[in-house]
């Protein structure tokens, strides 16, 4: 299909009359707007602007979303599936939180050093009155003047998590993307509300929904042991001890989602080695997020339906109706094909007429404001071997700091020998690398030898580019020119 826009940029009915399209372009009565999907804009006013009703079907999802534009007779005019980047959001939010905590910690330490220089500090810990802490008084190590965080945050009733908010916007943006090239008159959305307890146990009774995850267990530890089949989460030996992923000292909860069963050896490794701690966190996240994608979908479906209903007549359908239509017409299961079945299930007399082309859409990050690319830690070596990192321990640091190393040597050899060892240390300073704030991010549209591509990544400091869908083949950046530098939803 060639998609057609009028002089004002409003969508008309697409056409497969390629000869007429060529003549319009040759006679300069139309201009090409996009090559994928191929779209032209007329430079004259046509005699009529009659459009047939087009129904857009959407198969919602977290990682993959299907779209299909269908005519009343079942003819498919548009078929696409989108690969989202929703799973990256939790990682980005965690990195953002870490940078924010580091920044605030630095500010507090700066105030502390200033107070020490001016002689306004106390030898013992400072006691401050802060609202929200029991009797209202707590001891603090740094100069803190803000109230408890949980008292200065207000959320509206329509608040969604960042992951759910991004996914909701992605679905709405995909609808608007299709609306730019198709005269959509109505929309059909598949709505499913997943009951996770029923997914685990198909024979569940109604009363069992009122029971929590500890039903049938005498304690949290028993429930965790049953979840892990009585074996250590890291090495599959028998569980001997239980570990809090987020420590109780940092307000970690005493729930199934925050406790892991470990053997004694693995428990010691987790407390001493940061690599084992990261491995354990990932394994536990895998257990907790068994139905993570479905959970996010459950959150956004009501909001998505409400937002779409404001813009276009909306019909909702359910998964079993889609399945019946698919099996009745012998259609294979895929995200774009499901979207076609969703759209056809709402039409009265639809004959199956699938499209030969399915457009692939990939989502890229629109902006990356990170100024710091990476930063190495200050390292101390003795005879070429790393013995300490940083003067004092940073947050969650497992390796010994310089201060701890000195205390250890002092306890072993005495103060004089310890100072001699400290003078032998070789220091490797911390290195901070910065991003080029004017860099062109992945998702930019590139013209190479007359063809349009989407930038996937770059190599050799930007001298070579890699394009989406082209594997590991490298393209010289000097021979490329940028059509659009913006990212977002891109046709591959």
C-alpha positions in Angstrom: 0.0 0.0 0.0 1.0 3.6 -0.7 -0.4 5.9 2.0 -1.8 9.2 0.7 -2.2 12.6 2.5 -4.1 15.6 1.2 -2.6 19.1 0.8 -3.2 19.9 4.5 -1.5 16.6 5.6 -4.8 14.8 6.5 -4.9 11.1 5.7 -6.9 9.8 2.7 -7.5 6.2 1.7 -4.3 4.3 0.8 -3.8 3.0 -2.8 -2.1 0.2 -4.6 -2.2 2.0 -8.0 1.5 2.4 -8.3 1.4 3.7 -11.9 -0.7 6.6 -10.9 1.5 7.3 -7.9 4.6 7.4 -10.2 2.8 9.8 -12.6 1.8 12.1 -9.7 5.4 12.2 -8.4 6.8 12.7 -11.9 4.4 15.6 -12.7 5.2 17.1 -9.3 1.5 16.9 -8.3 2.6 15.0 -5.2 5.7 14.8 -3.0 7.1 11.8 -1.1 6.8 12.3 2.7 8.2 9.0 3.9 9.8 5.9 2.4 8.7 3.5 5.2 5.8 3.2 5.1 5.8 4.9 1.7 3.7 8.0 2.0 2.9 10.8 -0.4 1.3 14.2 0.1 -0.8 15.7 -2.7 0.0 19.2 -3.9 -3.5 19.8 -5.3 -7.0 19.6 -4.0 -8.7 16.4 -5.2 -12.3 16.5 -6.5 -13.6 14.3 -3.7 -12.2 13.3 -0.3 -14.5 10.4 0.4 -12.9 7.9 2.8 -14.2 4.4 3.8 -14.5 3.5 7.4 -11.2 2.1 8.7 -11.1 0.2 12.1 -7.8 0.0 14.0 -7.2 -3.1 16.1 -4.6 -3.0 18.9 -3.1 -6.0 20.7 -1.6 -4.4 23.9 1.5 -5.8 25.4 4.6 -4.8 27.5 7.4 -5.9 25.1 5.5 -6.3 21.8 2.4 -4.4 20.6 0.4 -5.3 17.5 -1.5 -2.9 15.2 -3.8 -3.5 12.2 -5.9 -1.2 10.1 -8.9 -3.0 8.5 -11.5 -1.9 6.0 -15.2 -2.9 6.5 -14.9 -5.9 4.1 -11.9 -7.3 6.1 -9.2 -5.9 3.7 -6.0 -5.2 5.8 -4.6 -1.8 4.9 -2.0 -1.6 7.6 -0.1 -4.1 9.7 2.6 -3.4 12.2 4.2 -4.7 15.4 6.2 -2.6 17.8 9.1 -3.6 20.1 9.0 -1.4 23.1 11.8 -0.5 25.5 9.6 -0.7 28.6 11.9 -3.2 30.4 14.7 -0.6 30.5 12.7 1.9 32.6 13.3 0.2 36.0 17.1 0.2 35.3 17.0 3.8 34.3 15.0 4.8 37.4 17.5 2.9 39.6 20.5 4.7 38.0 18.7 8.0 38.4 18.0 7.3 42.1 21.7 6.4 42.6 22.9 9.6 41.0 20.4 11.7 43.0 21.5 10.0 46.3 25.2 10.6 45.5 24.6 14.2 44.7 22.7 14.8 47.9 25.3 13.0 49.9 28.0 15.2 48.3 26.1 18.4 49.3 25.7 17.2 52.9 29.4 16.3 53.2 30.3 19.8 51.8 28.2 21.5 54.5 29.8 19.2 57.1 33.3 20.1 56.0 32.4 23.8 56.0 31.0 23.5 59.6 34.1 21.7 60.7 36.4 24.4 59.2 34.4 27.1 61.0 34.4 25.2 64.3 30.6 24.9 64.5 30.4 21.1 64.8 29.8 19.0 68.0 32.0 16.1 69.0 29.1 13.7 69.4 26.3 13.1 67.0 24.0 16.0 66.2 20.4 15.6 67.6 17.7 17.2 65.5 14.0 17.5 65.7 12.5 16.1 62.5 8.8 15.3 61.9 7.7 11.8 61.3 10.3 10.0 63.6 8.6 8.6 66.7 9.3 11.1 69.5 10.3 13.6 66.9 14.1 13.5 67.7 16.8 11.5 65.9 20.5 11.5 65.7 22.1 12.4 62.4 25.6 12.2 61.1 25.3 14.9 58.5 23.7 18.3 58.4 20.1 17.6 57.3 17.3 20.1 57.3 14.6 18.4 55.4 11.6 16.5 56.7 11.1 12.8 56.4 10.8 11.9 52.7 7.5 9.9 53.2 5.9 13.1 54.5 6.6 15.4 51.5 5.3 13.2 48.7 1.7 13.4 47.5 0.2 11.2 44.8 -3.0 11.6 43.0 -5.5 8.8 42.6 -4.6 8.5 38.9 -0.9 8.1 39.7 0.9 5.3 37.9 4.4 3.9 38.3 7.1 5.2 35.8 7.1 1.9 34.1 3.3 1.9 33.6 3.3 5.6 32.6 5.8 5.0 29.9 3.9 1.9 28.6 0.6 3.9 28.5 2.2 6.7 26.5 3.7 4.2 24.1 0.3 2.7 23.3 -1.2 6.2 22.8 1.8 7.2 20.6 1.4 4.1 18.4 -2.3 5.0 17.9 -1.3 8.5 16.8 1.4 7.2 14.6 -1.2 5.1 12.7 -3.6 8.0 12.7 -1.2 10.1 10.7 -1.4 7.9 7.6 -4.8 6.2 7.9 -8.3 7.7 8.2 -9.3 5.8 11.3 -13.0 5.9 12.2 -13.1 3.5 15.1 -10.9 1.4 17.2 -11.0 -2.1 18.9 -8.9 -2.8 22.0 -8.3 -6.2 23.5 -8.9 -6.0 27.3 -7.7 -8.8 29.6 -7.5 -8.7 33.4 -5.1 -11.4 34.5 -5.7 -13.3 37.8 -2.2 -14.4 38.7 -3.3 -16.9 41.4 -5.4 -18.6 38.7 -2.4 -18.8 36.4 -0.5 -20.7 39.1 -3.5 -22.8 40.1 -6.3 -23.3 37.5 -8.4 -25.1 40.1 -8.4 -22.2 42.6 -11.7 -21.6 44.4 -13.3 -18.1 44.8 -12.6 -18.0 48.6 -8.9 -18.6 48.0 -8.5 -15.2 46.4 -8.9 -13.7 49.9 -5.9 -15.6 51.1 -2.4 -14.1 51.0 0.9 -15.7 49.7 1.5 -17.2 53.2 -1.6 -19.4 53.1 -0.8 -22.9 54.3 2.7 -21.8 55.7 3.6 -21.3 59.3 6.1 -18.5 58.6 7.7 -16.4 55.9 10.8 -18.7 55.9 8.6 -21.7 55.1 7.0 -19.9 52.2 10.4 -18.9 50.8 11.6 -22.4 51.2 8.6 -23.7 49.2 9.2 -21.1 46.5 12.8 -22.2 46.1 12.0 -25.9 46.5 14.1 -26.0 49.6 17.4 -25.3 47.8 19.8 -22.4 47.9 19.0 -19.8 45.3 22.6 -19.6 44.2 24.1 -23.1 44.3 21.1 -25.5 44.8 22.3 -26.9 48.1 20.0 -27.2 51.0 18.8 -23.9 52.6 20.5 -23.2 55.9 20.0 -19.5 56.4 17.8 -16.6 55.2 19.1 -13.3 53.8 17.3 -10.0 53.3 17.9 -8.6 49.8 17.4 -5.0 51.1 18.7 -5.0 54.7 16.4 -4.3 57.6 18.7 -1.4 58.5 17.7 0.2 55.2 14.0 -0.3 55.9 13.9 -3.6 53.9 10.6 -5.5 54.5 10.3 -8.9 56.1 8.3 -10.4 53.2 8.7 -13.2 50.7 9.7 -10.8 48.0 12.7 -9.5 50.1 14.0 -12.8 51.6 16.1 -15.4 49.9 17.1 -18.8 51.2 20.8 -19.6 51.0 23.3 -22.1 52.2 25.9 -20.9 54.8 28.8 -20.6 52.3 26.7 -18.6 49.8 25.4 -16.4 52.6 29.0 -15.5 53.6 29.9 -14.7 49.9 26.9 -12.4 49.5 28.0 -10.3 52.5 31.6 -10.1 51.3 31.5 -10.0 47.5 29.5 -7.5 45.5 29.3 -9.8 42.5 27.4 -12.5 44.5 25.1 -9.8 45.9 24.2 -8.6 42.3 23.7 -12.2 41.2 21.4 -12.9 44.1 19.4 -9.7 43.4 18.9 -10.7 39.8 17.8 -14.2 40.7 15.3 -13.0 43.3 13.9 -10.4 40.8 13.3 -13.2 38.4 11.2 -15.1 41.0 9.3 -12.0 42.0 8.6 -10.8 38.4 7.1 -14.0 37.2 4.1 -12.1 35.9 5.7 -8.7 35.8 4.6 -7.9 32.2 1.0 -8.9 32.9 1.0 -6.8 36.1 1.9 -3.6 34.2 -0.7 -4.3 31.6 -3.3 -4.7 34.3 -2.4 -1.3 35.6 -2.7 0.6 32.3 -5.7 -1.0 30.6 -8.4 1.1 32.3 -6.4 4.3 31.7 -5.6 3.3 28.1 -9.3 2.6 27.3 -10.3 5.9 28.9 -7.8 8.0 27.0 -8.6 6.4 23.6 -12.3 6.8 24.2 -11.8 10.6 24.4 -10.3 10.6 20.9 -12.2 8.0 18.9 -15.2 5.6 19.2 -13.8 2.6 21.1 -14.9 -1.0 21.3 -13.4 -3.5 23.7 -13.0 -7.2 23.2 -11.5 -10.1 25.1 -8.8 -12.6 24.4 -11.1 -15.6 24.0 -13.1 -13.8 21.2 -9.8 -13.1 19.4 -8.8 -16.7 19.8 -12.1 -18.0 18.4 -11.8 -15.8 15.3 -8.1 -16.8 14.8 -8.8 -20.5 15.0 -12.0 -20.3 12.8 -10.0 -18.7 9.9 -6.8 -20.6 10.4 -4.7 -17.6 11.2 -1.3 -18.1 12.9 -0.6 -16.4 16.2 1.5 -13.2 16.1 1.2 -9.8 17.5 0.2 -8.1 14.3 -2.1 -11.0 13.2 -3.8 -10.9 16.6 -4.4 -7.2 16.1 -6.0 -8.0 12.7 -8.3 -10.6 14.4 -9.2 -8.1 17.1 -10.3 -5.5 14.5 -12.2 -8.1 12.4 -14.0 -9.5 15.5 -15.9 -6.2 15.8 -17.0 -6.1 12.1 -20.3 -7.7 11.0 -19.2 -9.3 7.7 -15.4 -9.5 7.4 -13.6 -11.8 5.0 -10.0 -12.6 5.7 -7.6 -10.5 3.5 -4.3 -10.2 5.2 -1.5 -7.8 4.1 1.7 -9.0 2.5 3.7 -6.4 4.5 4.1 -6.1 8.2 6.0 -3.0 9.3 8.4 -3.4 12.2 8.5 -0.5 14.7 11.2 -0.1 17.3 11.2 2.3 20.2 14.3 4.4 21.0 15.1 6.7 23.9 14.3 10.3 22.9 17.0 11.9 25.1 19.8 10.9 27.4 20.7 13.8 29.6 23.4 11.9 31.5 26.5 14.1 31.6 28.7 11.5 33.3 29.4 8.5 31.1 31.4 6.5 33.7 33.6 6.9 36.7 36.2 4.5 38.1 37.0 4.2 41.8 40.2 5.4 43.5 42.3 2.2 43.8 45.2 1.4 46.1 47.7 -1.4 45.1 50.4 -3.1 47.1 53.0 -4.9 45.0 50.6 -4.8 42.0 47.6 -6.3 43.9 44.5 -4.3 44.7 44.1 -4.0 48.5 41.6 -1.2 48.9 39.3 1.2 47.1 38.3 4.7 48.1 39.5 6.5 51.3 36.1 5.7 53.0 33.5 3.2 51.9 30.9 4.3 49.5 27.3 3.1 49.8 27.0 -0.7 49.4 30.7 -1.1 48.9 31.9 -4.7 49.7 35.6 -4.3 49.1 37.7 -2.8 52.0 38.4 0.9 52.0 41.8 2.6 52.7 40.8 3.3 56.3 39.7 -0.3 56.9 43.0 -1.6 55.3 45.0 0.7 57.6 43.2 -0.6 60.7 43.7 -4.2 59.6 47.5 -3.6 59.2 47.7 -1.8 62.5 46.0 -4.6 64.3 48.4 -7.2 62.7 51.8 -5.4 62.8 51.4 -2.3 64.9 51.2 1.4 64.2 54.7 1.9 62.9 54.8 -1.0 60.5 51.3 -0.1 59.3 52.4 3.4 58.3 55.4 1.9 56.4 53.0 -0.4 54.4 50.8 2.6 53.7 53.7 4.5 52.2 54.3 1.6 49.8 50.9 1.8 48.3 50.5 2.9 44.7 47.4 5.1 44.1 45.4 5.0 40.9 43.2 8.1 40.9 39.5 8.1 40.1 38.7 8.9 36.4 35.5 10.4 35.3 34.4 10.2 31.6 31.8 12.6 30.2 29.3 12.3 27.4 29.2 14.6 24.5 25.9 16.5 25.1 25.6 17.2 21.4 25.9 13.5 20.4 23.4 11.9 18.1 21.6 9.1 19.9 20.4 5.8 18.5 17.1 6.1 16.6 18.2 8.8 14.3 17.2 8.3 10.6 20.2 8.1 8.3 20.5 8.3 4.5 23.2 5.9 3.1 23.7 5.5 -0.6 20.2 6.7 -1.4 18.5 4.4 1.2 17.0 5.3 4.6 18.2 3.4 7.7 17.8 3.8 11.5 20.9 4.2 13.6 21.3 1.4 16.1 24.8 2.1 17.5 28.2 3.5 16.7 31.8 2.3 16.9 35.3 3.8 17.0 34.1 7.0 18.6 31.4 7.5 15.9 33.5 6.7 12.8 31.3 3.8 12.0 27.6 3.2 12.4 25.4 0.2 12.7 21.8 0.1 11.4 18.8 -1.6 12.9 18.0 -4.9 11.2 21.4 -5.0 9.5 23.3 -7.2 12.0 27.0 -6.5 12.8 27.8 -4.8 9.4 29.6 -1.5 9.8 28.9 1.6 7.7 31.3 4.6 7.5 29.8 7.7 9.1 31.4 10.0 6.6 29.2 8.5 3.8 26.0 9.0 5.8 23.8 12.0 6.2 21.1 12.5 8.8 17.5 12.9 7.8 16.1 13.2 11.4 18.2 13.2 14.6 15.2 12.6 16.9 14.4 9.2 18.3 11.1 7.6 19.6 9.0 5.2 17.6 10.8 4.3 14.3 9.9 2.1 11.4 12.7 -0.3 10.8 
